[in-house]
Amino acid sequence: MNDLEKNVADIRIKFLELSEREAQQAAKEINQCKNFVVRVDYTLSFEELIAHSNYDRVNPIINARYFPPLNSGRHDLIIKLVRFSKYVNFQTRLESLQLLDLKPIGGYELISLGNQYPNLLKQYSIAALGQCTDSGPSGDIAIITEYDNKRIIGNYTKEGWLNDWCFAVTPI
């Protein structure tokens, strides 16, 4: 598989410590990463979005209160998947993405991605850093994954994550 066919861009080291050359290389890798075009229907309520999805289990904390629509109408978004290969805290992840002119997606976008690209969940657990249940350190982010042949919308603490997770982002 060549670089242009990659689904996920690996962010190998903490961006705040990158040299300009390393940052350019990381940006090039992300630009070569596959684009997933996702139609997001913000006219649906969160409950309707979930009802139209094909998930087998939904954690009740992933709801309209914490994950309201970030837009209105219907929009096609370009979404990319990035992965941090070493731990960096939540704020550093956000700052790192911003340096590359990327922003994390929210709940509507994440669920829509999983609906339109269901096979991605067989390969990756995907998290949305754009919204969380609490602004404090204990807030949870939404994730989509597949476990034991079950499609799941779940949650995980925003300060924790697993190395094989991908974070879904869109260009600013």
C-alpha positions as CSV (number, residue, x, y, z in Angstrom):
1,M,0.0,0.0,0.0
2,N,1.5,3.4,-0.9
3,D,1.2,6.5,1.2
4,L,-1.7,7.9,-0.9
5,E,-3.8,4.8,0.0
6,K,-3.2,5.1,3.8
7,N,-6.3,5.4,5.9
8,V,-4.6,6.8,9.0
9,A,-1.8,9.4,9.4
10,D,0.5,8.6,12.4
11,I,1.6,11.5,14.4
12,R,4.8,10.1,15.8
13,I,5.9,12.6,18.4
14,K,4.5,15.5,20.4
15,F,3.9,18.3,18.0
16,L,4.9,21.0,20.4
17,E,8.4,19.6,20.2
18,L,8.7,19.2,16.4
19,S,11.2,21.1,14.3
20,E,9.8,23.0,11.3
21,R,11.0,20.2,9.0
22,E,9.4,17.5,11.2
23,A,6.1,19.5,11.3
24,Q,6.2,19.8,7.5
25,Q,6.7,16.1,7.2
26,A,3.8,15.3,9.5
27,A,1.6,17.7,7.6
28,K,2.6,16.0,4.3
29,E,1.7,12.6,5.8
30,I,-1.7,13.9,7.0
31,N,-2.4,15.4,3.5
32,Q,-1.6,12.1,1.9
33,C,-3.9,10.3,4.2
34,K,-7.3,9.2,2.8
35,N,-10.2,11.6,2.8
36,F,-13.5,10.2,4.0
37,V,-16.3,12.4,2.6
38,V,-19.2,12.2,5.1
39,R,-22.7,13.7,4.7
40,V,-23.8,15.0,8.1
41,D,-27.5,15.8,8.6
42,Y,-27.7,18.3,11.4
43,T,-31.5,18.6,10.9
44,L,-31.9,15.4,12.8
45,S,-32.2,15.4,16.5
46,F,-29.4,13.4,18.2
47,E,-31.9,10.7,19.1
48,E,-33.0,10.5,15.5
49,L,-29.4,10.3,14.3
50,I,-28.8,7.4,16.7
51,A,-32.1,5.7,15.7
52,H,-31.0,5.9,12.0
53,S,-27.6,4.3,12.8
54,N,-26.7,0.7,12.8
55,Y,-25.0,0.5,16.2
56,D,-25.7,-2.4,18.5
57,R,-25.0,-0.6,21.7
58,V,-25.0,3.1,22.7
59,N,-23.7,4.4,26.0
60,P,-26.5,6.7,27.4
61,I,-23.9,9.4,28.3
62,I,-23.5,10.0,24.6
63,N,-26.5,12.2,24.2
64,A,-27.9,15.5,22.9
65,R,-27.0,17.3,26.2
66,Y,-23.3,16.8,25.7
67,F,-23.1,16.4,21.9
68,P,-25.3,19.0,20.3
69,P,-25.0,19.7,16.6
70,L,-22.1,21.9,15.7
71,N,-23.8,23.2,12.5
72,S,-27.2,23.3,10.9
73,G,-28.6,21.9,7.7
74,R,-26.8,19.1,5.8
75,H,-23.1,19.3,5.0
76,D,-20.5,17.1,3.3
77,L,-17.3,17.1,5.4
78,I,-13.9,15.8,4.6
79,I,-12.7,13.7,7.6
80,K,-9.3,12.3,8.1
81,L,-8.0,9.9,10.7
82,V,-4.9,10.6,12.7
83,R,-3.2,8.7,15.4
84,F,-0.7,9.8,18.1
85,S,1.9,7.1,18.6
86,K,2.8,8.2,22.1
87,Y,0.7,9.7,24.9
88,V,0.1,13.4,24.9
89,N,-2.6,15.0,27.1
90,F,-5.9,16.3,25.8
91,Q,-4.9,20.0,25.4
92,T,-1.7,19.0,23.6
93,R,-3.6,16.9,21.2
94,L,-5.9,19.8,20.4
95,E,-3.0,22.3,20.0
96,S,-1.1,19.8,17.8
97,L,-4.1,19.4,15.5
98,Q,-4.5,23.2,15.3
99,L,-0.9,23.6,14.2
100,L,-1.7,21.5,11.2
101,D,-4.9,23.4,10.4
102,L,-7.1,20.5,11.6
103,K,-9.9,20.5,14.1
104,P,-11.5,17.5,15.8
105,I,-15.0,16.5,15.0
106,G,-18.0,16.2,17.3
107,G,-20.6,13.6,18.0
108,Y,-22.8,14.1,15.0
109,E,-19.9,13.9,12.6
110,L,-18.4,10.8,14.4
111,I,-21.7,8.8,14.3
112,S,-22.2,9.8,10.7
113,L,-18.7,8.6,9.8
114,G,-19.4,5.2,11.4
115,N,-22.7,5.0,9.6
116,Q,-21.3,5.7,6.2
117,Y,-18.0,3.8,6.6
118,P,-18.9,0.8,8.7
119,N,-15.9,-1.3,7.8
120,L,-13.6,1.3,9.4
121,L,-14.8,0.1,12.8
122,K,-13.4,-3.4,12.0
123,Q,-10.0,-1.8,11.7
124,Y,-10.0,1.1,14.2
125,S,-11.6,2.6,17.3
126,I,-12.3,6.2,16.4
127,A,-12.6,9.1,18.8
128,A,-14.0,12.6,18.5
129,L,-12.1,15.2,20.5
130,G,-14.4,18.1,19.4
131,Q,-16.9,17.7,22.2
132,C,-16.9,16.1,25.7
133,T,-19.2,15.6,28.6
134,D,-17.4,18.0,30.9
135,S,-14.8,20.7,30.5
136,G,-12.9,19.4,33.5
137,P,-10.2,16.7,33.4
138,S,-12.8,14.0,34.0
139,G,-14.9,14.7,30.9
140,D,-15.5,11.9,28.4
141,I,-15.2,11.9,24.6
142,A,-17.3,9.9,22.2
143,I,-15.8,6.8,20.5
144,I,-17.1,4.4,17.9
145,T,-15.7,0.9,17.7
146,E,-16.5,-2.7,17.0
147,Y,-16.1,-5.4,19.6
148,D,-17.1,-9.0,19.3
149,N,-18.9,-8.2,16.0
150,K,-21.0,-5.5,17.8
151,R,-20.9,-1.8,16.7
152,I,-20.6,0.4,19.7
153,I,-21.0,4.1,20.5
154,G,-19.2,4.6,23.7
155,N,-17.2,6.9,25.9
156,Y,-13.8,7.2,27.3
157,T,-12.0,9.8,29.5
158,K,-10.6,12.6,27.4
159,E,-7.3,12.4,29.2
160,G,-6.9,8.6,28.5
161,W,-6.7,6.7,25.3
162,L,-5.3,3.6,23.7
163,N,-2.4,3.6,21.3
164,D,-4.4,2.0,18.5
165,W,-7.1,4.7,18.5
166,C,-7.6,7.1,15.7
167,F,-8.9,10.6,16.2
168,A,-11.2,12.0,13.5
169,V,-10.4,15.5,12.2
170,T,-11.5,17.9,9.5
171,P,-9.5,20.7,7.8
172,I,-10.1,24.1,9.3
